[in-house]
Amino acid sequence: MIDIVDSRHGARLLLEDSYATYPHSNGFVGGGSGLVLGIAGGRPRLVRVDPAGPAADPVEVVSAEEFRRASDGVDAPSWSPTAPTTPVPWFDVALETDVLVTCWGNQLLLTDDLERAGGLRPLYRPETGWVLHELMSISADGSAAYVSESDGVEWTLRRVDVGGGGSEPIVRLPWHANHVHPVPADESWLLFSHEGPAATVPDRMWAIDERHASAAGPVFDQLAFSDTAGTPVSVGHERGMFHEPGAVVVAYGESPTGPRGLVQTFLDGRPPRLVSAGDRDWHCGISRDGRQMVVDTSGPWEAPGRGWADAGRASSIVLVDAESGARRELARTGFIGHPYHPHPSFTPDGTAVLFNHVEFDELGEPVARGAALVPVSPSHE
């Protein structure tokens, strides 16, 4: 067992060299009895672990050879801490049916057997000249998957029928659109992002109501939310909510204007609400009952300054009360390049937070990494 930095509240590593999937995706299966993790370092693969049990040999659910076949038999470059920009497979598991989708080899791939490897099959490949974005999503019932793709000029959001493999475009856009995912509280709504530098994108959060496809549009007025006339707040890393239609999103510390911190947005016309002020918030998540939220930070949460100023490579995992905005640090970790941003998210029952953990030696070199869990309630309570 590798000690977690600042383990006062019982954070523990689940599996060395593992990583949790992107925070607006789901990796839990069986209602939380299992958890799918990626393995970074060497050839990519996906495994299943028991999040409640001791660290043990994981069950492989997508083998390295399956990913190799998806790349037409060519081994992709291997991720390592010295090559942190090398891609790894992200994935999403349907909330109700344990069907998993992932993107690799410019294909959308699927498996509905998470008990063992060998079930991965191709679901969708874009036309020649088009490239899939690495993040995808799947509906709660596992019937539809969502991808974004680009030909270098235009971006298209596409729905893929999981049963039949057919697909149809949802919306075409002249700018980089990604992070598409259905809002769990009402999956007729799809969230997606206008990607780009946060300080120069004034309309980051978009949504489309699939019942009225022409209604795609921005859903967070960053100018109206700003406390400085004419200057939009810089936001990002939105995550659809489970208990009502909307999302949580971070107003970054590096934003040229405030308010900064964790923000709750709504799809019923209500204005966004600053839940909790913070000058270093980075990624965010929300519990399924909507009562608790979580952020990671760029630098320790109590450090002076904001954004990336004097951030170093430390990050706090911070619990936020959704009603009062009160904050409490759950754990402290480090970070390197993707997939090892902390990326916190709640377990299905809301009793713990999953995050990616990195430790450094005295010289600042990463010496340990892996997905970790920390209880929401302190161990001494």
C-alpha positions as CSV (number, residue, x, y, z in Angstrom):
1,M,0.0,0.0,0.0
2,I,1.3,3.4,-1.0
3,D,0.6,6.2,1.6
4,I,-1.6,8.9,0.3
5,V,-0.4,12.5,1.0
6,D,-2.3,13.9,3.9
7,S,-4.2,10.7,4.8
8,R,-5.8,12.1,7.9
9,H,-9.2,11.1,6.7
10,G,-8.4,7.6,5.4
11,A,-7.7,8.1,1.7
12,R,-6.4,4.9,0.1
13,L,-5.0,3.9,-3.2
14,L,-7.1,1.4,-5.1
15,L,-4.6,0.2,-7.6
16,E,-1.1,1.3,-8.6
17,D,-0.7,2.8,-12.1
18,S,-4.5,3.0,-12.5
19,Y,-6.6,6.1,-13.4
20,A,-10.3,7.0,-13.0
21,T,-12.1,8.1,-16.1
22,Y,-13.1,11.7,-16.9
23,P,-15.2,13.3,-14.2
24,H,-18.3,13.9,-16.4
25,S,-18.2,10.1,-17.2
26,N,-19.0,7.1,-15.0
27,G,-16.7,4.2,-14.1
28,F,-18.9,2.5,-11.5
29,V,-20.7,-0.7,-12.3
30,G,-23.2,-2.9,-10.4
31,G,-24.6,0.1,-8.5
32,G,-21.2,0.9,-7.1
33,S,-20.0,-2.7,-6.2
34,G,-17.4,-2.5,-9.0
35,L,-15.3,0.2,-10.6
36,V,-13.6,0.2,-14.0
37,L,-10.2,1.9,-14.1
38,G,-7.7,2.4,-16.9
39,I,-4.1,1.3,-16.6
40,A,-1.5,3.9,-17.8
41,G,2.1,2.8,-18.5
42,G,2.8,0.1,-21.1
43,R,0.1,-0.9,-23.5
44,P,-3.4,0.5,-22.5
45,R,-6.0,-1.7,-20.9
46,L,-9.1,-1.4,-18.7
47,V,-9.7,-3.4,-15.5
48,R,-12.4,-3.8,-12.9
49,V,-11.8,-3.6,-9.1
50,D,-13.8,-3.8,-6.0
51,P,-13.8,-0.3,-4.5
52,A,-14.8,-1.5,-1.1
53,G,-12.2,-4.3,-0.8
54,P,-8.5,-4.4,-0.2
55,A,-6.1,-3.8,-3.1
56,A,-6.1,-7.1,-5.1
57,D,-5.5,-8.5,-8.6
58,P,-7.9,-6.6,-10.9
59,V,-10.1,-8.3,-13.4
60,E,-9.2,-7.3,-17.0
61,V,-12.2,-6.2,-19.0
62,V,-10.5,-4.7,-22.1
63,S,-7.1,-6.2,-22.9
64,A,-4.1,-4.5,-24.5
65,E,-4.6,-6.8,-27.5
66,E,-8.2,-5.6,-27.9
67,F,-7.0,-2.0,-28.1
68,R,-4.2,-3.1,-30.5
69,R,-6.8,-4.6,-32.8
70,A,-8.8,-1.4,-32.7
71,S,-5.7,0.4,-34.0
72,D,-5.5,-2.0,-37.0
73,G,-2.9,-4.1,-35.3
74,V,-0.5,-1.2,-34.6
75,D,0.7,-0.6,-31.1
76,A,0.0,3.0,-30.0
77,P,2.8,4.9,-28.1
78,S,2.8,4.0,-24.5
79,W,2.0,6.6,-21.8
80,S,4.6,7.2,-19.2
81,P,5.3,10.0,-16.6
82,T,8.0,11.2,-19.0
83,A,5.5,11.3,-21.9
84,P,2.3,12.5,-20.2
85,T,0.8,13.9,-23.4
86,T,0.5,10.4,-24.9
87,P,-3.2,9.5,-25.3
88,V,-4.9,7.0,-23.0
89,P,-8.4,5.5,-23.5
90,W,-11.2,7.3,-21.7
91,F,-14.4,5.5,-21.2
92,D,-18.0,5.8,-19.9
93,V,-20.3,3.2,-18.3
94,A,-24.0,3.4,-18.6
95,L,-25.6,4.3,-15.3
96,E,-28.2,1.6,-15.4
97,T,-26.9,-1.2,-17.6
98,D,-23.1,-1.5,-17.2
99,V,-22.5,-1.1,-20.9
100,L,-19.1,0.5,-21.5
101,V,-18.0,2.7,-24.5
102,T,-14.5,4.0,-25.2
103,C,-12.7,5.6,-28.2
104,W,-9.5,4.1,-29.6
105,G,-8.0,3.8,-33.0
106,N,-10.5,6.5,-34.3
107,Q,-13.4,4.2,-33.4
108,L,-16.1,4.2,-30.9
109,L,-16.0,0.8,-29.2
110,L,-18.3,-1.0,-26.8
111,T,-18.4,-3.9,-24.4
112,D,-21.4,-5.2,-22.4
113,D,-19.3,-7.8,-20.6
114,L,-17.4,-6.2,-17.7
115,E,-16.7,-9.5,-15.9
116,R,-13.8,-10.5,-18.2
117,A,-11.9,-9.3,-21.3
118,G,-12.9,-10.3,-24.8
119,G,-16.1,-8.5,-25.5
120,L,-14.9,-5.3,-27.1
121,R,-16.5,-4.6,-30.5
122,P,-16.5,-1.7,-32.9
123,L,-19.6,0.4,-32.9
124,Y,-18.8,3.5,-35.1
125,R,-16.0,4.8,-37.2
126,P,-16.2,8.2,-38.8
127,E,-15.9,8.8,-42.5
128,T,-12.4,9.3,-44.0
129,G,-11.0,12.6,-43.1
130,W,-12.9,12.9,-39.8
131,V,-11.4,12.3,-36.4
132,L,-13.2,11.4,-33.2
133,H,-12.6,13.4,-30.0
134,E,-11.2,11.2,-27.2
135,L,-14.2,11.8,-24.9
136,M,-17.5,10.1,-25.5
137,S,-20.6,9.3,-23.4
138,I,-23.5,6.9,-23.2
139,S,-27.1,7.2,-22.1
140,A,-28.1,5.7,-18.7
141,D,-30.0,2.8,-20.4
142,G,-27.1,2.1,-22.7
143,S,-29.1,2.6,-25.9
144,A,-27.3,5.6,-27.3
145,A,-23.7,6.8,-27.4
146,Y,-22.6,10.4,-28.1
147,V,-19.4,11.5,-29.8
148,S,-17.9,14.6,-31.4
149,E,-15.8,14.5,-34.5
150,S,-14.0,17.0,-36.8
151,D,-12.7,17.2,-40.3
152,G,-10.4,20.1,-39.3
153,V,-12.9,22.7,-40.3
154,E,-16.2,21.7,-38.8
155,W,-17.3,19.8,-35.6
156,T,-20.2,17.5,-35.5
157,L,-22.0,16.0,-32.5
158,R,-23.3,12.6,-33.3
159,R,-25.7,10.1,-31.7
160,V,-24.9,6.4,-32.3
161,D,-27.5,3.7,-31.8
162,V,-25.9,1.1,-29.6
163,G,-28.2,-1.7,-30.7
164,G,-27.9,-1.3,-34.4
165,G,-24.8,0.8,-34.9
166,G,-26.4,3.4,-37.0
167,S,-25.7,7.1,-36.4
168,E,-27.1,10.5,-37.0
169,P,-25.7,14.1,-36.6
170,I,-27.2,16.1,-33.9
171,V,-25.6,19.5,-34.6
172,R,-22.8,20.9,-36.8
173,L,-20.6,23.7,-35.5
174,P,-17.8,25.9,-36.9
175,W,-15.7,25.6,-33.8
176,H,-14.2,23.0,-31.5
177,A,-17.1,21.2,-29.7
178,N,-16.4,18.5,-27.2
179,H,-17.2,17.2,-23.7
180,V,-20.6,16.0,-24.9
181,H,-22.7,14.2,-22.3
182,P,-26.3,13.8,-21.4
183,V,-27.6,15.5,-18.3
184,P,-28.5,12.6,-15.9
185,A,-31.5,14.3,-14.5
186,D,-33.1,14.7,-17.9
187,E,-31.3,13.0,-20.8
188,S,-33.2,14.8,-23.5
189,W,-30.7,17.5,-22.7
190,L,-27.1,17.1,-24.0
191,L,-24.3,19.3,-22.6
192,F,-21.3,20.2,-24.7
193,S,-18.5,22.7,-24.6
194,H,-17.1,25.4,-26.9
195,E,-13.5,24.4,-26.3
196,G,-10.6,26.8,-26.3
197,P,-8.6,29.0,-23.9
198,A,-10.9,29.8,-21.0
199,A,-10.0,33.5,-21.0
200,T,-11.1,34.0,-24.7
201,V,-14.2,31.8,-25.0
202,P,-17.2,33.8,-23.8
203,D,-19.8,31.0,-24.4
204,R,-18.2,27.8,-23.0
205,M,-21.3,25.9,-21.9
206,W,-23.8,24.8,-24.6
207,A,-26.7,22.5,-24.5
208,I,-29.2,21.1,-26.9
209,D,-32.7,19.7,-26.1
210,E,-33.0,16.7,-28.4
211,R,-36.7,17.2,-28.5
212,H,-36.1,20.5,-30.3
213,A,-32.8,20.1,-32.2
214,S,-32.8,23.7,-33.4
215,A,-32.5,24.9,-29.8
216,A,-28.8,24.3,-29.4
217,G,-27.2,27.3,-27.7
218,P,-25.2,28.7,-24.8
219,V,-26.7,28.1,-21.4
220,F,-24.4,30.2,-19.2
221,D,-24.2,33.9,-19.8
222,Q,-20.6,34.6,-18.7
223,L,-21.0,38.3,-19.2
224,A,-24.2,38.6,-17.1
225,F,-22.6,36.6,-14.3
226,S,-19.5,38.7,-14.2
227,D,-18.9,41.4,-11.6
228,T,-17.1,43.5,-14.1
229,A,-19.1,45.1,-17.0
230,G,-17.9,44.0,-20.4
231,T,-15.6,41.2,-19.2
232,P,-16.9,37.6,-19.1
233,V,-16.1,35.1,-16.3
234,S,-13.8,32.3,-17.5
235,V,-15.5,28.9,-16.8
236,G,-15.1,25.2,-17.6
237,H,-15.1,21.6,-16.6
238,E,-18.9,21.4,-16.4
239,R,-20.6,18.3,-15.2
240,G,-24.4,17.6,-15.7
241,M,-26.4,17.1,-12.5
242,F,-28.2,14.0,-11.4
243,H,-31.1,15.5,-9.3
244,E,-32.3,18.4,-11.6
245,P,-31.5,19.6,-15.1
246,G,-28.4,21.7,-15.1
247,A,-24.7,21.4,-14.2
248,V,-22.0,22.4,-11.9
249,V,-19.1,24.3,-13.4
250,V,-15.9,26.0,-12.2
251,A,-15.3,29.7,-12.6
252,Y,-11.5,29.6,-12.6
253,G,-9.2,31.3,-10.3
254,E,-7.3,32.7,-13.4
255,S,-10.5,34.4,-14.6
256,P,-9.9,38.1,-15.2
257,T,-13.0,38.8,-13.3
258,G,-15.2,37.4,-10.5
259,P,-17.1,35.8,-9.0
260,R,-14.7,32.8,-8.9
261,G,-15.4,29.3,-7.5
262,L,-18.0,26.6,-7.9
263,V,-21.1,27.5,-9.8
264,Q,-24.5,25.7,-10.2
265,T,-26.3,26.3,-13.5
266,F,-29.8,25.5,-14.5
267,L,-31.6,24.6,-17.8
268,D,-35.0,26.0,-16.7
269,G,-34.0,29.7,-17.2
270,R,-32.9,30.4,-13.7
271,P,-29.6,32.4,-13.4
272,P,-26.5,30.6,-12.3
273,R,-25.7,30.5,-8.6
274,L,-22.3,30.8,-7.0
275,V,-22.3,27.9,-4.6
276,S,-19.0,28.5,-3.0
277,A,-16.3,31.0,-3.7
278,G,-12.8,29.7,-4.4
279,D,-9.7,31.1,-6.1
280,R,-8.1,27.8,-7.1
281,D,-11.0,25.6,-8.2
282,W,-10.1,23.3,-11.2
283,H,-12.5,20.3,-11.8
284,C,-15.8,19.6,-10.1
285,G,-18.3,16.9,-9.4
286,I,-21.7,16.5,-7.6
287,S,-23.3,13.7,-5.6
288,R,-26.4,12.0,-7.1
289,D,-28.7,13.5,-4.5
290,G,-27.3,17.0,-5.2
291,R,-26.4,17.7,-1.6
292,Q,-22.7,17.5,-1.9
293,M,-20.2,18.8,-4.4
294,V,-16.4,18.4,-4.8
295,V,-13.6,20.3,-6.4
296,D,-9.9,19.8,-6.9
297,T,-7.6,22.8,-6.8
298,S,-4.6,24.3,-8.6
299,G,-2.3,24.4,-5.7
300,P,-3.3,23.8,-2.0
301,W,-6.8,25.2,-1.4
302,E,-5.6,27.5,1.4
303,A,-2.5,28.9,-0.5
304,P,-2.4,32.6,-1.2
305,G,-3.1,33.8,-4.7
306,R,-5.4,32.4,-7.3
307,G,-5.4,30.2,-10.3
308,W,-2.0,28.8,-11.2
309,A,0.0,31.5,-9.3
310,D,2.5,29.6,-7.1
311,A,0.4,26.4,-7.5
312,G,3.3,24.0,-7.7
313,R,2.0,20.5,-8.3
314,A,-0.2,20.0,-5.3
315,S,-4.0,19.8,-5.3
316,S,-6.6,19.6,-2.6
317,I,-9.7,17.5,-2.8
318,V,-12.3,19.7,-1.3
319,L,-15.9,18.8,-0.2
320,V,-18.5,21.5,-0.7
321,D,-21.9,21.7,1.0
322,A,-24.3,22.4,-1.9
323,E,-26.6,24.6,0.3
324,S,-24.2,26.5,2.5
325,G,-21.1,26.5,0.3
326,A,-19.0,25.4,3.3
327,R,-15.8,23.7,2.4
328,R,-13.6,21.0,3.9
329,E,-10.5,19.4,2.6
330,L,-10.8,15.6,2.2
331,A,-7.3,14.8,1.0
332,R,-4.2,16.3,-0.7
333,T,-2.6,15.0,-3.7
334,G,-0.4,15.9,-6.7
335,F,-0.9,15.9,-10.4
336,I,0.9,15.5,-13.7
337,G,-0.5,15.5,-17.3
338,H,-3.6,13.6,-18.3
339,P,-4.8,11.2,-17.2
340,Y,-3.4,12.2,-13.8
341,H,-5.3,15.4,-13.1
342,P,-7.2,14.7,-9.8
343,H,-10.6,14.6,-11.5
344,P,-12.8,14.0,-8.4
345,S,-16.2,12.4,-8.5
346,F,-18.5,10.8,-6.0
347,T,-19.3,7.1,-5.5
348,P,-22.9,6.3,-6.4
349,D,-24.0,6.4,-2.7
350,G,-22.1,9.6,-2.0
351,T,-20.1,8.3,0.9
352,A,-16.7,8.7,-0.8
353,V,-14.8,10.6,-3.5
354,L,-12.8,9.0,-6.2
355,F,-9.8,10.8,-7.5
356,N,-6.4,10.3,-9.2
357,H,-3.5,10.5,-6.9
358,V,0.2,11.3,-7.6
359,E,3.1,11.4,-5.2
360,F,6.5,13.0,-5.7
361,D,9.9,12.3,-4.2
362,E,12.2,14.9,-2.6
363,L,13.4,15.9,-6.1
364,G,9.9,16.4,-7.4
365,E,9.8,13.3,-9.5
366,P,6.6,11.3,-9.6
367,V,7.1,8.0,-7.8
368,A,3.6,6.7,-7.2
369,R,0.2,7.2,-9.0
370,G,-3.2,5.6,-9.1
371,A,-6.9,6.0,-8.5
372,A,-7.7,6.6,-4.8
373,L,-10.8,6.8,-2.6
374,V,-11.4,9.1,0.4
375,P,-14.4,8.8,2.7
376,V,-16.6,11.9,2.8
377,S,-16.9,11.5,6.6
378,P,-13.6,11.9,8.5
379,S,-12.4,8.6,9.9
380,H,-12.4,9.9,13.5
381,E,-16.1,10.8,13.4
